[in-house]
């Protein structure tokens, strides 16, 4: 009797669905300048914390020379960011702090950059690439429904993972839609929705980090949902789902993924045309 009770309890635990507290992270892209030097900046701001991360680069140097950013929101629209150069290390092997930003605004940025070594300050301006008048993240609430499910891992053993099979989207407090048709493990057991303009039309889209426990590599990806500006709802994009882990470049309006061929790693680049993604080129990883 006790054995049957344990089995029944385990089944109930695996099948219990809850509407998890979902973290919403917004990806903001800015084009601007530090003094007379043009820059491109990306900031990731999450709903559950005052800290934020990001990166920026001077356009004359290119994205490969980007600098890491981390910091805090010191007010509703005030940002303090520390700049680090991950290519330069100090005596303890840590990335070198090269400067900091004190900025105001979200729709646009203004403030100053300070050189960490000399104390020199320069004016900073930035214009948001996304249009917050078309889709303002604060109007939306995203809630993933989760449950504990058994899945086989890369070692051939069965383990319990946090899974999701439904995403409820609320607009100004009212349920707008429920997105289904998937059943995936969440990356690091974390219920998170990331807003990012994936097709470069100015509207924020949605991606959900997921995990493939049965893979030894390429074990992370996303579920992708594009915002339809005519219906004002989000729609699953199977083409992006099939391509799996992708990185989006708001400046060049293209996205890419790393692959492997007989000679090593390659990068496949894609662009959009009439709502369809197509590959534009393939490059060898340097």
C-alpha positions in Angstrom: 0.0 0.0 0.0 2.8 2.4 0.9 4.6 1.7 -2.4 1.5 2.5 -4.4 1.0 5.7 -2.5 4.6 6.8 -3.3 4.1 6.0 -6.9 0.8 8.0 -7.0 2.4 10.9 -5.2 5.3 10.9 -7.7 2.9 10.9 -10.6 1.0 13.9 -9.2 4.2 15.8 -8.7 5.2 15.2 -12.3 1.8 16.3 -13.7 1.1 19.3 -11.5 1.1 22.4 -13.7 1.7 25.8 -12.1 1.8 29.3 -13.5 5.4 30.1 -12.7 6.8 33.5 -11.7 8.3 34.4 -15.1 11.2 36.8 -15.5 10.9 39.2 -18.4 14.1 40.4 -19.9 14.0 43.2 -22.5 16.7 43.6 -25.1 17.2 47.3 -26.0 19.4 48.4 -28.9 20.7 51.9 -29.3 22.6 53.8 -31.9 24.4 56.9 -30.8 27.8 58.4 -30.0 30.4 59.0 -27.3 31.4 62.6 -28.1 31.9 62.5 -31.9 32.5 58.8 -32.1 29.5 56.7 -33.3 28.6 53.7 -31.2 26.1 50.8 -31.1 24.9 49.6 -27.7 22.7 46.8 -26.4 21.3 46.6 -22.9 19.4 43.7 -21.3 17.1 44.8 -18.4 15.2 42.2 -16.4 12.0 42.6 -14.4 13.3 40.8 -11.3 16.4 42.9 -10.5 17.9 46.4 -10.7 21.1 45.0 -12.3 21.6 44.9 -16.0 24.1 43.7 -18.6 25.0 44.6 -22.1 27.7 45.5 -24.6 28.7 48.3 -26.9 31.2 49.0 -29.6 32.6 51.9 -31.6 31.3 51.5 -35.2 34.8 52.3 -36.6 36.2 49.3 -34.7 33.4 46.8 -35.5 31.4 44.4 -33.3 34.4 42.1 -32.7 35.9 44.9 -30.6 32.8 45.2 -28.4 33.1 46.1 -24.7 31.1 44.4 -21.9 28.7 46.4 -19.8 27.2 45.7 -16.4 25.5 47.9 -13.9 22.4 49.0 -12.0 19.3 51.1 -12.5 19.8 53.9 -9.9 16.3 55.2 -10.6 13.3 54.5 -12.8 15.2 55.7 -15.9 18.8 56.2 -14.6 21.6 53.8 -15.4 25.1 53.4 -14.1 27.2 51.1 -16.2 30.7 49.8 -15.8 32.7 49.1 -19.0 35.1 46.2 -19.2 37.5 45.1 -22.0 37.4 41.2 -21.9 40.5 41.1 -24.2 42.7 42.9 -21.6 43.3 41.4 -18.2 44.8 42.8 -15.0 47.4 41.1 -12.8 44.7 38.8 -11.3 43.4 37.8 -14.7 40.2 39.8 -14.4 38.8 41.9 -17.3 40.2 45.4 -17.3 37.7 48.2 -16.2 38.2 50.9 -18.9 35.3 53.3 -18.1 31.8 53.9 -16.9 28.6 55.5 -18.1 26.0 57.5 -16.2 22.9 57.7 -18.4 19.3 58.8 -18.2 16.4 57.5 -20.3 15.1 54.3 -21.9 13.4 55.6 -25.0 16.6 57.6 -25.6 19.9 57.9 -23.8 21.8 60.9 -22.6 24.6 61.4 -20.1 28.3 61.0 -19.9 31.1 58.5 -20.2 34.2 58.6 -17.9 37.6 57.2 -18.7 38.5 54.9 -15.7 42.2 55.8 -16.0 42.3 59.5 -16.7 38.9 60.7 -15.4 38.2 62.4 -18.7 34.4 62.7 -19.4 32.6 62.8 -22.7 29.0 63.4 -23.6 26.9 60.4 -24.7 23.7 60.2 -26.7 21.7 57.2 -27.9 18.5 56.6 -29.9 16.5 53.4 -29.4 16.2 51.3 -32.5 12.9 49.7 -31.3 9.7 51.8 -31.2 8.2 51.7 -27.8 5.1 53.5 -29.1 4.3 50.4 -31.1 4.8 47.8 -28.4 5.7 49.0 -24.9 7.0 46.1 -22.7 5.4 47.5 -19.5 2.0 46.9 -21.1 2.6 43.1 -21.2 2.9 40.4 -18.7 4.2 36.9 -19.7 3.6 33.8 -17.6 5.0 30.4 -18.4 3.1 27.4 -17.1 5.5 24.8 -15.8 5.6 21.3 -14.4 8.1 18.7 -13.4 8.7 16.1 -16.0 11.0 13.1 -16.6 13.4 13.2 -19.5 16.5 11.2 -20.5 19.8 13.0 -20.3 22.9 12.7 -22.4 24.2 9.9 -20.2 21.1 7.8 -20.9 19.7 8.3 -17.4 16.3 9.6 -16.6 16.1 12.8 -14.5 13.4 15.3 -13.5 13.4 18.7 -15.3 11.3 21.8 -15.1 9.2 21.8 -18.3 6.8 24.2 -20.0 3.9 23.7 -22.4 2.0 27.0 -22.3 2.8 30.7 -22.4 0.0 33.1 -21.3 0.3 36.6 -22.6 -1.5 39.4 -20.7 -2.0 42.9 -22.2 -2.8 45.7 -19.7 -3.9 43.1 -17.1 -6.2 41.1 -19.4 -5.4 37.7 -21.0 -4.5 38.4 -24.6 -3.6 34.8 -25.8 -2.3 31.5 -24.7 0.5 30.1 -26.8 0.8 26.3 -26.9 2.0 23.5 -29.2 5.3 22.9 -27.4 6.6 20.8 -24.5 10.2 21.7 -23.6 12.6 21.7 -20.7 13.5 25.2 -19.4 17.1 26.2 -19.4 18.5 26.0 -15.8 15.0 25.4 -14.5 14.4 29.1 -15.2 11.1 30.5 -16.3 12.1 33.4 -18.5 10.8 35.3 -21.5 13.1 37.6 -23.5 11.8 40.4 -25.6 13.9 41.3 -28.6 13.1 42.5 -32.1 13.9 39.3 -34.0 12.8 40.4 -37.5 13.9 44.0 -37.2 10.5 45.6 -37.9 10.6 47.8 -34.8 8.3 45.6 -32.7 9.5 43.4 -29.8 9.2 39.7 -30.3 9.5 36.9 -27.8 12.0 34.1 -27.2 12.0 31.5 -24.4 15.3 29.8 -23.4 14.9 26.0 -23.5 17.2 23.0 -22.8 17.8 19.7 -24.5 19.1 17.4 -21.7 19.7 14.5 -24.1 22.4 16.4 -26.0 26.1 16.5 -25.1 26.5 19.7 -27.1 24.2 22.3 -28.7 22.0 21.7 -25.6 20.5 25.2 -25.4 18.1 27.0 -27.7 14.9 29.1 -27.7 11.3 29.0 -28.6 10.6 31.9 -30.9 7.3 33.9 -31.3 7.0 36.9 -33.6 4.7 39.8 -33.0 2.1 40.2 -35.8 1.5 43.9 -36.1 -1.9 43.3 -37.8 -3.4 41.0 -35.2 -1.3 42.4 -32.3 -0.6 38.9 -31.2 2.5 36.7 -31.0 2.9 33.7 -33.4 5.3 30.7 -33.2 7.9 30.8 -35.9 8.8 27.2 -36.9 11.6 28.3 -39.2 13.5 30.0 -36.3 12.6 27.1 -34.0 14.3 24.7 -36.4 17.4 26.8 -36.7 17.6 26.7 -32.8 20.2 28.9 -31.1 20.5 32.2 -33.0 22.1 35.6 -32.4 20.4 38.7 -33.8 22.3 41.8 -35.1 20.0 44.8 -35.0 22.6 46.9 -36.8 23.1 44.7 -39.9 19.5 43.4 -39.6 20.7 39.8 -39.9 21.0 36.8 -37.6 23.4 33.9 -37.4 24.1 30.5 -35.9 27.3 28.5 -35.4 27.6 25.2 -37.2 30.3 22.6 -37.8 31.5 21.1 -41.0 34.4 18.7 -41.8 37.0 21.6 -41.6 35.8 23.1 -38.3 33.3 25.7 -37.2 31.4 27.9 -39.6 28.9 30.7 -39.1 25.7 30.8 -41.2 24.1 34.2 -41.7 20.5 34.9 -42.5 18.2 37.8 -43.5 14.5 38.3 -43.8 12.5 38.7 -47.0 8.7 38.9 -47.0 8.5 37.2 -43.7 10.8 34.3 -44.6 14.4 33.8 -43.4 17.0 32.9 -46.0 20.8 32.2 -45.8 22.9 35.0 -47.3 26.4 33.7 -46.6 28.6 31.2 -44.7 31.9 32.2 -43.1 34.7 30.2 -41.4 35.1 31.0 -37.8 38.4 32.9 -37.2 
